[in-house]
Amino acid sequence: MSRIDPTARIEDGAVIGDGTSIGPYCVVGPHVVIGADCKLVSHVHVTAQTTIGDGCTIYPFVSLGTPPQSLSYRGELTSLQIGQGCIIREQVTMNAGTPRGGGITRVGDRGYFMNCAHVGHDCIVGNDVVFATSATLGGHSEIGDFVFLGGLSAVHQFGRVGAQVMVGALTGVRSDVIPFALASGAFAALTGLNVVGMKRRQFTRERVAEVRSFYQKLFHGPGIFAERLGELSHLADRDPAIAEILGFIDAGKHRELCQPVKDGKKSRWRNSRGKP
């Protein structure tokens, strides 16, 4: 049985799962579905076609499913989907999607969103992510599994951050970050591989060394990047992580790729299918 504080306002049509508690002064809209065993502590606002998975804990002054912050939005009923087991701390905001972006914002399972984090409209966020205080996603961003976004970091709209990336605090991500990387700086540059995260995901020492060797050849080898990429493409069979990095780059099409800083200057590269 769900437990609803008498000061909460639950609109007709909302679905509340068994064992869920809704605390004082929460507002839940008519198209909302909240799973089982969730806890809305107090003063939580949930609207649009928002679906929240089982076992989520949502702290005061969180706003979920509010209208997308897009000039193209005209009041359409769109969606926000949140997975199971998420912890969403104070003043987090997650916007619903836009019709132009497919109409849905998706957040995976077991995410930890610290206070004031923001997920913009039409974003796709993977499982087991951590967004530190005030980490922000522009609209249409894509974030892989096990990503850590540092405090006050921001991902530009349409940005892509691969799986198991760690983005440092106060970092602005303006170009795509390959899986397993470390990125930091006022405007993000690669600083190596997220070896600590890889070990936590049970990478052996040999696998870490294999991926590190590939990374060094790709980003620090002789010649131009596009040539190195072509020469190293056969290494996809050596390790699934290398295949994932190469697949991520290939899927980026014409998008700019985040690179290391060399000789005090950040390199820039676009896929050969776009502008050089």
C-alpha positions as CSV (number, residue, x, y, z in Angstrom):
1,M,0.0,0.0,0.0
2,S,1.3,3.5,-0.9
3,R,1.5,6.2,1.8
4,I,0.5,9.7,0.8
5,D,0.8,12.7,3.0
6,P,-2.5,14.6,3.3
7,T,-0.8,17.8,2.1
8,A,0.3,16.2,-1.2
9,R,-1.7,16.8,-4.3
10,I,-2.1,13.7,-6.6
11,E,-4.1,14.4,-9.8
12,D,-6.7,12.0,-11.0
13,G,-5.1,9.5,-13.4
14,A,-1.7,9.3,-11.7
15,V,-0.5,5.8,-10.9
16,I,1.3,5.2,-7.6
17,G,3.1,1.8,-7.0
18,D,2.8,-0.4,-3.9
19,G,5.0,0.6,-1.0
20,T,5.7,4.1,-2.4
21,S,5.5,7.0,0.0
22,I,4.8,10.6,-1.1
23,G,5.7,13.2,1.5
24,P,4.4,16.7,2.4
25,Y,3.5,19.2,-0.4
26,C,4.4,17.0,-3.3
27,V,2.5,17.6,-6.6
28,V,2.0,14.7,-9.0
29,G,0.4,15.3,-12.4
30,P,-2.4,13.2,-14.1
31,H,-0.1,11.4,-16.6
32,V,2.6,10.3,-14.1
33,V,3.4,6.7,-13.3
34,I,5.5,6.1,-10.1
35,G,6.8,2.6,-9.5
36,A,6.8,0.5,-6.3
37,D,8.8,1.3,-3.2
38,C,9.8,4.8,-4.2
39,K,10.1,7.7,-1.8
40,L,9.3,11.3,-2.6
41,V,10.6,13.0,0.6
42,S,8.7,16.3,0.3
43,H,8.0,19.3,-2.1
44,V,8.6,17.2,-5.2
45,H,7.0,18.2,-8.5
46,V,6.3,15.6,-11.1
47,T,4.5,16.4,-14.3
48,A,4.2,15.5,-18.1
49,Q,4.1,11.8,-19.0
50,T,6.8,11.0,-16.5
51,T,7.5,7.4,-15.5
52,I,9.7,6.6,-12.5
53,G,11.0,3.1,-11.9
54,D,10.8,1.1,-8.8
55,G,12.9,1.9,-5.7
56,C,13.8,5.6,-6.5
57,T,14.4,8.1,-3.7
58,I,13.6,11.8,-4.6
59,Y,14.5,14.6,-2.3
60,P,12.9,18.0,-1.7
61,F,12.4,20.6,-4.5
62,V,13.1,18.2,-7.3
63,S,11.3,19.0,-10.5
64,L,10.7,16.2,-13.0
65,G,9.0,16.3,-16.4
66,T,8.7,20.1,-16.6
67,P,8.5,21.6,-20.0
68,P,11.6,21.5,-22.2
69,Q,13.6,24.7,-22.3
70,S,13.4,24.9,-26.1
71,L,12.1,27.7,-28.2
72,S,10.5,25.1,-30.5
73,Y,8.3,23.8,-27.7
74,R,4.6,24.6,-28.1
75,G,3.1,23.0,-25.0
76,E,2.8,19.4,-26.4
77,L,2.5,16.5,-23.9
78,T,5.8,14.8,-24.0
79,S,7.7,12.3,-21.7
80,L,10.4,11.7,-19.2
81,Q,11.4,8.2,-18.4
82,I,13.5,7.4,-15.2
83,G,14.8,3.9,-14.5
84,Q,14.9,1.9,-11.3
85,G,16.9,2.6,-8.1
86,C,17.8,6.2,-8.8
87,I,18.7,8.7,-6.1
88,I,17.8,12.2,-7.0
89,R,18.9,14.9,-4.6
90,E,17.7,18.4,-3.8
91,Q,16.8,20.8,-6.6
92,V,17.6,18.4,-9.5
93,T,15.6,19.2,-12.7
94,M,14.9,16.9,-15.5
95,N,12.9,18.1,-18.5
96,A,10.5,16.2,-20.7
97,G,11.4,15.8,-24.4
98,T,10.3,17.8,-27.4
99,P,8.4,16.6,-30.5
100,R,11.3,17.4,-32.7
101,G,13.6,15.3,-30.5
102,G,11.4,12.3,-30.4
103,G,9.3,13.4,-27.5
104,I,11.1,11.7,-24.7
105,T,14.0,12.2,-22.3
106,R,15.5,8.9,-20.9
107,V,17.4,8.3,-17.7
108,G,18.7,4.8,-16.9
109,D,18.8,2.7,-13.7
110,R,20.7,3.4,-10.5
111,G,21.8,6.9,-11.3
112,Y,23.0,9.2,-8.5
113,F,22.1,12.9,-9.2
114,M,23.5,15.3,-6.6
115,N,21.9,18.6,-5.8
116,C,21.1,21.1,-8.6
117,A,22.1,18.7,-11.4
118,H,20.1,19.1,-14.7
119,V,19.1,16.8,-17.5
120,G,17.9,18.7,-20.5
121,H,15.2,17.8,-23.0
122,D,15.6,14.7,-25.3
123,C,18.8,13.5,-23.5
124,I,19.7,9.9,-23.2
125,V,21.4,9.0,-19.9
126,G,22.8,5.5,-19.3
127,N,22.9,3.3,-16.2
128,D,24.9,3.8,-13.0
129,V,25.9,7.4,-13.7
130,V,26.9,9.9,-11.1
131,F,26.2,13.6,-11.7
132,A,27.9,15.7,-9.1
133,T,26.6,19.1,-7.8
134,S,25.3,21.3,-10.6
135,A,26.4,19.0,-13.4
136,T,24.4,20.0,-16.5
137,L,23.3,18.5,-19.8
138,G,22.2,20.5,-22.7
139,G,19.4,19.2,-24.8
140,H,19.8,16.0,-26.9
141,S,23.0,15.0,-25.1
142,E,23.9,11.3,-24.8
143,I,25.7,9.9,-21.8
144,G,27.0,6.3,-21.5
145,D,26.9,3.9,-18.6
146,F,29.1,4.4,-15.6
147,V,29.9,8.0,-16.5
148,F,30.9,10.5,-13.7
149,L,30.3,14.2,-14.3
150,G,32.2,16.4,-11.9
151,G,30.6,19.3,-10.1
152,L,29.7,22.4,-12.1
153,S,30.6,20.6,-15.4
154,A,28.4,21.0,-18.5
155,V,27.9,19.0,-21.7
156,H,26.9,21.1,-24.7
157,Q,23.7,20.3,-26.5
158,F,23.9,17.3,-28.8
159,G,27.1,16.3,-27.0
160,R,28.1,12.6,-26.6
161,V,30.1,11.2,-23.6
162,G,31.0,7.5,-23.9
163,A,30.7,4.8,-21.3
164,Q,33.0,4.9,-18.2
165,V,34.2,8.4,-18.8
166,M,35.1,10.7,-15.9
167,V,34.6,14.4,-16.6
168,G,36.4,16.7,-14.1
169,A,34.8,19.5,-12.2
170,L,34.3,22.9,-13.8
171,T,34.7,21.3,-17.3
172,G,32.8,22.4,-20.4
173,V,32.4,19.5,-22.8
174,R,32.0,20.9,-26.3
175,S,33.0,17.8,-28.3
176,D,32.4,14.1,-28.1
177,V,34.4,12.2,-25.4
178,I,35.5,8.6,-26.3
179,P,34.6,5.8,-23.9
180,F,36.9,5.1,-20.9
181,A,38.5,8.5,-21.1
182,L,39.4,11.2,-18.6
183,A,38.4,14.7,-19.7
184,S,39.0,18.0,-17.9
185,G,39.8,21.7,-18.4
186,A,37.8,24.8,-18.9
187,F,37.0,23.4,-22.4
188,A,37.4,19.6,-22.1
189,A,40.6,18.0,-23.3
190,L,41.5,14.3,-22.9
191,T,44.0,13.7,-20.1
192,G,44.2,9.9,-20.3
193,L,42.2,6.9,-19.5
194,N,39.9,6.3,-16.6
195,V,42.0,3.4,-15.3
196,V,40.4,3.5,-11.8
197,G,36.9,3.1,-13.4
198,M,38.2,0.3,-15.6
199,K,39.6,-1.6,-12.7
200,R,36.3,-1.2,-10.9
201,R,34.6,-2.8,-13.9
202,Q,36.9,-5.8,-13.5
203,F,39.4,-5.0,-16.2
204,T,42.5,-7.0,-15.8
205,R,46.0,-5.4,-15.8
206,E,46.5,-6.9,-19.3
207,R,43.3,-5.4,-20.7
208,V,44.2,-2.0,-19.2
209,A,47.6,-2.1,-20.8
210,E,46.1,-3.2,-24.2
211,V,43.6,-0.3,-24.2
212,R,46.3,2.2,-23.0
213,S,48.6,1.2,-25.8
214,F,45.8,1.7,-28.3
215,Y,45.0,5.1,-26.8
216,Q,48.7,6.2,-27.0
217,K,49.0,5.2,-30.6
218,L,45.7,6.8,-31.6
219,F,46.2,10.2,-29.9
220,H,50.0,10.5,-29.6
221,G,51.3,8.6,-32.5
222,P,53.1,10.1,-35.6
223,G,51.1,11.5,-38.5
224,I,47.6,12.9,-38.6
225,F,44.7,11.6,-36.6
226,A,42.6,10.3,-39.5
227,E,45.5,8.2,-40.8
228,R,46.3,6.8,-37.4
229,L,42.6,5.9,-36.9
230,G,42.6,4.0,-40.2
231,E,45.8,2.1,-39.3
232,L,44.5,1.1,-35.9
233,S,41.0,0.0,-37.0
234,H,42.1,-3.7,-37.2
235,L,42.7,-3.6,-33.4
236,A,38.9,-3.8,-32.8
237,D,39.4,-7.6,-32.5
238,R,42.0,-7.2,-29.7
239,D,39.6,-6.0,-26.9
240,P,35.9,-5.2,-26.6
241,A,36.9,-1.8,-25.1
242,I,38.9,-0.9,-28.2
243,A,36.0,-2.0,-30.4
244,E,33.7,0.2,-28.4
245,I,36.0,3.3,-28.8
246,L,36.3,2.7,-32.5
247,G,32.5,2.2,-32.8
248,F,31.9,5.4,-30.9
249,I,34.1,7.4,-33.2
250,D,32.5,5.9,-36.3
251,A,29.0,6.6,-35.0
252,G,29.9,10.3,-34.5
253,K,29.8,10.9,-38.3
254,H,30.8,14.6,-38.8
255,R,31.0,15.4,-35.1
256,E,34.1,17.0,-33.5
257,L,36.1,14.6,-31.2
258,C,37.6,15.7,-27.9
259,Q,41.4,15.4,-28.1
260,P,44.4,15.8,-25.8
261,V,46.3,19.1,-25.5
262,K,49.6,19.0,-27.4
263,D,52.3,21.6,-27.1
264,G,49.9,23.8,-25.1
265,K,47.2,23.7,-27.9
266,K,44.1,21.5,-28.1
267,S,43.9,19.4,-31.3
268,R,40.6,19.4,-33.2
269,W,39.4,16.6,-35.5
270,R,36.2,15.7,-37.3
271,N,35.3,12.4,-38.8
272,S,36.3,12.1,-42.5
273,R,32.6,12.0,-43.5
274,G,32.4,15.6,-42.4
275,K,34.6,18.6,-42.7
276,P,38.3,18.1,-41.9
